[in-house]
Amino acid sequence: MAQCRKRSQSFAEAWAQLEIRLQAQLDAQTSGSARVLRSELTGSGMRADKIRTYRFQDDQVKDHNTNRVAKASHVMRGRFNLLH
């Protein structure tokens, strides 16, 4: 003969299963957003991620954010304001 279950016992088990599923879903969302944030911060490592190009043979530094060019000898002395 099957054991008779109480409504409160069934409710408690269902609530515990719901909490487990919700926690798993929350963990998946958190890890997904952390992965996206990490990739945005680190970049792809490709050429498009460059901030500046230093060409010492031409004595030039090009800032790729502002598209300004300055003399490398000046920038190497700390005059980065030429690139802003």
Secondary structure as the mmCIF struct_conf table of DSSP 4:
data_model
#
loop_
_struct_conf.conf_type_id
_struct_conf.id
_struct_conf.beg_label_comp_id
_struct_conf.beg_label_asym_id
_struct_conf.beg_label_seq_id
_struct_conf.end_label_comp_id
_struct_conf.end_label_asym_id
_struct_conf.end_label_seq_id
HELX_LH_PP_P HELX_LH_PP_P1 ALA A 2 LYS A 6
HELX_RH_AL_P HELX_RH_AL_P1 ARG A 7 THR A 42
BEND BEND1 MET A 46 MET A 46
HELX_RH_3T_P HELX_RH_3T_P1 ARG A 47 ASP A 49
BEND BEND2 ILE A 51 ILE A 51
STRN STRN1 ARG A 52 ARG A 55
HELX_RH_3T_P HELX_RH_3T_P2 PHE A 56 ASP A 58
TURN_TY1_P TURN_TY1_P1 ASP A 59 ASP A 59
STRN STRN2 GLN A 60 ASP A 63
TURN_TY1_P TURN_TY1_P2 HIS A 64 ASN A 67
STRN STRN3 ARG A 68 LYS A 71
HELX_RH_AL_P HELX_RH_AL_P2 ALA A 72 MET A 76
TURN_TY1_P TURN_TY1_P3 ARG A 77 GLY A 78
HELX_RH_3T_P HELX_RH_3T_P3 PHE A 80 LEU A 83
#
